[in-house]
């Protein structure tokens, strides 16, 4: 294996980490890292945070430099998108008419922003790429009213950054409780109060029917007839996996590349998938999952690199989900899946000067998920206990929990 060619399609964090790990674990053969963007590989989480609010220097989010690629003997093939995969011929075709043969292919093409159903000529932004971040940053610095459609991580983080830059902000989401899918309904309510404390107006439980106009003079019409005038509109309504180029490859489409528990694509012996584009079988859950988390992408890439190099000692990808979000003065860190568990106890404070932890149970007395805000020690304890299926009472005792369920207060802004 060590002298064979590994072609990594996608210069995402998962693709770069797979390449780095292959070299670190002793792969001596050729590594080709192909990416559709002409930019050197970069990290995406900062795009809605430090990059928007800072100086916009691409070097601050760089994942791999040309010097590092040369030192690691990673061949960069940037600025050309993959358009087809032929597992029988072990070949990937690109949109410049060229093709690259491989012995092992790693699909790391990530996900793209879900397209806006409201086309306008200018002033409407998504935030998924460095180019997206650069364009949005320029508009936010012009000030004015910003309407953000979608109150997930991207929407909430962009709202926080826009407020820090002095913009007037309104967040719209059709769900009555923001981030309920990630945080659960109770903590989702607290996010309404968080927006309100920082001067953000919210329209939750309201759908957008149209967006019209151009940059500087946009009109966002809601389903109750209200019209929000905006200089800039940001659409963050989810993501879709970049798997369309695999049509005709024989791989099974399933909202991402369907994989078994070791990261190998179903139906192709020498093809693996990692990161946001991979839908792999989680044996502990008994289902296929696609997780759009930075930590999952890095961990999965390391595991797949091991499995490529050591096919006799395959490892199984059974992560404990972890994701973080910086919103206003809150650093939110999430372990496990709170939305699939029951909230048991809240420790500390989730209002102004927040420092707290919310513990979730699976009903059998185990800690199955946790959400912490501005409390690093609690996060470390909860990650360990969730991974070890630790007892909920042990977690509560460690963190000094009260013994009764909390009463959560919201403070929705209008």
C-alpha positions in Angstrom: 0.0 0.0 0.0 2.7 2.5 0.9 3.8 3.1 -2.7 0.3 3.4 -4.2 -1.5 6.6 -5.3 -4.1 8.1 -3.0 -6.3 10.7 -4.7 -8.2 13.0 -2.3 -11.0 14.8 -4.0 -11.9 17.9 -2.0 -9.5 20.3 -0.3 -11.7 20.6 2.8 -10.5 20.2 6.4 -11.3 16.5 6.1 -9.3 16.2 2.8 -6.3 18.1 4.2 -6.3 16.2 7.4 -6.5 12.9 5.6 -3.5 13.8 3.5 -1.5 15.0 6.5 -2.4 11.8 8.5 -1.4 9.5 5.6 2.0 11.0 5.6 2.3 11.0 9.4 1.4 7.4 9.5 4.1 6.4 6.9 2.5 6.4 3.5 5.4 6.7 1.0 3.4 6.8 -2.2 1.8 9.6 -4.2 -0.8 11.9 -2.6 -2.9 14.1 -4.8 -5.2 16.7 -3.2 -7.7 18.1 -5.7 -10.0 21.1 -5.0 -12.5 22.9 -7.0 -11.5 26.3 -5.7 -8.3 28.0 -6.9 -7.6 29.1 -3.3 -5.2 27.1 -1.1 -7.2 25.0 1.4 -8.8 27.0 4.2 -10.8 26.5 7.4 -14.5 27.3 7.3 -15.7 27.8 10.9 -14.0 31.2 11.2 -15.8 32.6 8.1 -18.9 33.5 10.2 -16.8 34.7 13.2 -13.2 36.1 13.2 -12.9 36.4 9.4 -16.1 38.6 9.1 -15.2 40.8 12.0 -11.4 40.9 11.5 -9.2 42.1 8.7 -10.3 39.5 6.2 -6.8 38.1 5.7 -7.1 34.6 4.0 -3.8 33.6 5.6 -5.5 33.5 9.0 -7.7 30.7 7.9 -5.2 28.8 5.8 -5.1 25.0 6.3 -2.2 24.2 4.1 0.5 26.4 2.5 2.4 25.7 -0.7 5.6 25.2 1.3 3.9 22.7 3.6 2.4 20.8 0.7 5.8 20.6 -0.9 7.5 19.4 2.3 4.8 16.7 2.8 5.0 15.7 -0.9 1.3 16.5 -1.4 0.5 17.3 -5.0 -2.1 20.2 -5.2 -4.6 20.1 -8.1 -6.6 23.3 -7.4 -9.1 25.3 -9.4 -10.6 22.3 -11.2 -13.7 20.5 -10.1 -14.3 16.7 -10.2 -17.1 15.8 -12.7 -17.0 12.0 -12.6 -15.7 8.9 -10.9 -15.1 5.5 -12.5 -14.4 2.9 -9.8 -13.8 0.2 -12.4 -11.1 2.2 -14.1 -10.0 3.8 -10.8 -10.2 7.2 -12.4 -11.6 10.7 -11.5 -12.4 13.1 -14.4 -12.2 16.9 -13.9 -13.9 19.8 -15.6 -10.7 20.8 -17.4 -10.9 17.6 -19.5 -8.1 15.9 -17.5 -8.3 12.7 -15.5 -6.3 11.3 -12.6 -5.8 7.6 -11.9 -5.7 6.3 -8.3 -5.2 3.2 -6.3 -7.4 4.6 -3.4 -9.8 7.5 -3.7 -11.0 9.6 -0.7 -14.1 11.7 -1.4 -13.9 14.9 0.7 -16.0 17.3 -1.3 -17.9 18.6 1.7 -21.2 20.4 1.4 -22.5 23.5 -0.2 -25.0 26.2 1.1 -28.5 25.3 0.2 -29.5 27.6 -2.6 -31.7 30.5 -2.0 -35.2 30.1 -3.5 -35.4 33.9 -3.7 -33.1 35.1 -6.6 -32.1 38.8 -6.6 -29.4 40.5 -8.6 -27.3 41.7 -5.7 -27.2 42.1 -1.9 -28.1 38.5 -1.0 -25.4 36.3 0.5 -24.7 32.8 1.5 -21.7 32.0 3.7 -19.9 28.8 2.8 -16.7 29.8 1.0 -13.9 32.3 1.3 -15.4 34.2 -1.6 -18.7 34.3 0.2 -17.1 35.6 3.4 -15.2 38.3 1.5 -18.3 39.6 -0.3 -20.4 39.6 2.9 -17.7 41.2 4.9 -17.6 44.1 2.5 -21.4 44.6 2.7 -21.6 44.4 6.5 -18.9 47.1 6.8 -21.2 49.4 4.9 -23.7 49.1 7.8 -27.5 49.4 7.5 -30.2 46.8 8.2 -29.2 43.2 7.8 -31.9 40.5 7.5 -30.7 37.0 8.2 -32.9 34.1 7.0 -32.3 31.0 9.1 -31.3 30.9 12.8 -29.0 27.9 12.8 -25.3 28.2 13.6 -24.4 30.2 10.5 -27.3 32.6 10.9 -26.8 33.1 14.6 -23.0 33.6 14.3 -23.5 36.0 11.5 -26.1 38.0 13.5 -23.6 38.3 16.4 -20.8 39.5 14.0 -23.1 41.9 12.2 -24.2 43.4 15.6 -20.5 43.7 16.6 -19.9 45.7 13.4 -22.7 48.1 14.3 -25.4 46.8 11.9 -29.1 46.7 12.7 -30.1 43.0 12.5 -33.3 41.0 12.2 -33.3 37.2 12.2 -36.1 35.3 10.6 -36.8 31.5 10.9 -39.9 29.4 10.3 -39.3 27.4 13.4 -40.9 28.9 16.6 -37.7 27.9 18.6 -34.3 28.5 17.0 -31.7 25.7 16.9 -34.2 23.3 18.3 -32.9 20.5 16.1 -29.4 20.9 17.8 -30.1 22.2 21.3 -33.6 20.9 22.0 -36.6 23.1 22.7 -35.8 24.4 26.2 -32.3 25.7 25.3 -33.5 26.9 22.0 -35.8 29.3 23.9 -32.8 30.7 25.6 -31.3 31.7 22.2 -34.3 34.0 21.7 -33.4 35.9 24.9 -29.7 35.9 23.8 -30.5 37.6 20.6 -32.8 40.1 22.4 -30.2 41.1 24.9 -27.9 42.1 22.1 -30.4 44.2 20.3 -31.4 41.8 17.5 -35.0 41.7 16.5 -36.4 38.2 15.8 -39.2 36.8 13.7 -39.5 33.2 14.7 -42.3 31.0 13.5 -42.5 33.2 10.4 -41.6 32.1 6.8 -40.2 34.2 4.0 -42.3 34.3 0.9 -40.1 36.6 -1.2 -37.0 38.7 -1.4 -36.9 41.5 -4.0 -34.8 44.5 -4.9 -31.0 45.0 -5.1 -28.2 45.6 -2.7 -29.0 48.6 -0.4 -32.7 48.4 -1.1 -34.0 44.9 -0.5 -37.5 43.9 0.6 -38.0 40.6 2.6 -41.7 39.7 2.7 -43.0 37.4 5.4 -45.9 35.0 5.3 -48.1 37.3 7.4 -47.5 40.2 5.0 -44.9 42.1 7.0 -42.1 43.6 4.8 -38.6 44.0 6.2 -36.5 46.5 4.4 -32.8 45.7 4.3 -29.5 46.8 2.9 -28.1 43.2 3.0 -29.8 39.8 3.3 -28.0 36.6 4.4 -29.5 33.2 3.7 -28.5 30.3 5.9 -31.1 27.6 5.4 -28.8 24.5 5.6 -26.4 22.7 3.4 -26.5 20.0 0.8 -23.6 17.5 0.2 -21.5 17.9 -2.9 -22.2 14.5 -4.3 -23.8 15.4 -7.7 -20.6 14.7 -9.5 -20.8 11.1 -8.5 -23.9 10.4 -10.8 -23.2 7.4 -12.9 -20.4 6.1 -10.6 -22.4 3.2 -9.2 -22.1 4.6 -5.7 -25.4 4.7 -3.8 -26.9 8.2 -3.4 -28.3 8.8 0.1 -28.0 12.6 0.8 -24.2 12.0 0.7 -21.9 9.1 0.0 -23.2 6.0 1.7 -20.5 4.3 3.6 -20.0 1.4 6.0 -18.7 1.9 9.5 -15.0 2.0 8.4 -15.6 4.9 6.0 -15.5 2.8 2.8 -18.1 3.7 0.2 -20.7 1.1 -0.3 -20.2 -0.6 -3.7 -16.6 0.5 -4.2 -13.7 -1.4 -2.6 -11.1 1.4 -3.0 -13.2 4.5 -2.4 -13.7 6.1 1.0 -15.6 9.3 2.0 -14.9 11.7 4.9 -16.5 14.8 6.3 -19.7 16.5 5.4 -20.2 14.5 2.3 -20.0 11.1 4.0 -23.1 9.2 5.3 -21.6 6.3 7.3 -23.1 3.5 9.4 -22.8 4.2 13.1 -23.0 0.7 14.7 -23.9 2.1 18.1 -26.9 3.9 16.8 -27.8 1.3 14.2 -28.3 4.0 11.5 -26.4 5.9 8.8 -25.5 9.4 9.8 -24.1 12.5 8.0 -22.7 15.0 10.5 -21.6 18.5 9.5 -19.2 19.1 12.3 -15.6 20.2 12.1 -14.5 17.7 14.8 -16.2 14.8 13.1 -14.5 15.7 9.8 -11.0 15.7 11.4 -11.6 12.5 13.4 -13.1 10.6 10.5 -10.3 11.6 8.2 -7.7 10.3 10.7 -9.6 7.0 11.0 -9.9 6.6 7.2 -6.2 7.3 6.8 -5.5 4.5 9.3 -7.9 2.1 7.5 -6.3 2.8 4.1 -2.8 2.0 5.5 -3.8 -0.8 7.8 -6.6 -2.9 6.1 -6.0 -5.8 8.5 -6.8 -3.7 11.6 -9.8 -1.7 10.5 -11.2 0.8 12.9 -14.8 1.8 13.3 -16.0 5.4 13.3 -18.1 5.7 16.5 -17.8 9.3 17.5 -19.4 11.3 20.2 -20.7 14.4 18.5 -19.1 17.6 19.4 -19.6 21.1 18.0 -19.1 24.6 19.2 -20.5 28.0 18.3 -19.4 31.6 19.2 -22.5 33.9 19.6 -22.2 37.3 21.1 -20.6 36.7 24.5 -21.5 33.0 24.6 -19.2 30.1 23.7 -21.7 27.3 23.2 -20.2 23.8 23.3 -22.4 20.7 22.6 -21.6 17.1 23.3 -23.9 14.3 22.0 -27.4 15.0 20.6 -29.5 17.0 23.0 -32.5 17.0 20.7 -32.8 13.3 21.0 -32.6 13.2 24.8 -34.5 14.6 27.8 -33.3 17.7 29.6 -32.6 16.8 33.2 -30.8 19.5 35.0 -29.3 23.0 34.4 -26.4 24.1 36.5 -25.3 27.7 36.7 -26.5 30.7 34.7 -27.7 30.9 31.1 -28.7 34.6 31.2 -26.4 37.6 31.4 -22.9 36.7 32.5 -23.6 33.1 31.5 -21.6 30.2 32.8 -23.6 27.0 32.9 -24.2 23.5 31.8 -27.4 21.6 30.7 -27.3 17.9 31.2 -29.4 15.5 29.2 -30.4 11.9 29.9 -31.3 8.9 27.8 -33.9 7.7 30.4 -31.6 5.0 31.8 -29.7 7.3 34.2 -26.8 7.9 31.8 -25.5 11.3 30.6 -26.2 11.2 26.9 -25.7 14.8 25.9 -24.7 18.2 27.4 -24.6 21.8 26.4 -22.2 24.2 28.2 -21.8 27.9 27.9 -18.6 29.7 28.9 -17.5 26.8 31.1 -14.5 24.8 29.8 -14.1 22.6 32.8 -17.7 21.4 32.6 -17.2 20.7 28.9 -14.2 18.5 29.6 -16.1 16.5 32.3 -19.2 16.1 30.1 -17.3 14.9 27.0 -15.6 12.2 29.0 -18.8 11.1 30.7 -20.8 11.0 27.5 -18.1 9.0 25.8 -18.0 6.5 28.7 -21.8 6.4 29.1 -21.3 7.8 32.6 -24.0 8.2 35.1 -26.0 11.4 35.2 -25.8 11.6 38.9 -22.0 11.5 38.8 -22.0 14.3 36.3 -24.4 16.4 38.4 -22.3 15.8 41.5 -19.1 16.8 39.7 -20.6 20.0 38.5 -22.4 20.8 41.7 -25.9 20.4 40.3 -29.2 21.1 42.1 -31.3 18.0 42.3 -34.5 19.2 40.7 -35.3 20.1 37.1 -34.9 23.8 36.3 -37.4 26.4 35.1 -36.1 28.1 32.0 -37.1 31.7 31.2 -37.2 33.1 27.7 -37.3 36.7 26.7 -38.2 36.9 23.1 -37.4 40.1 21.3 -40.0 41.6 18.9 
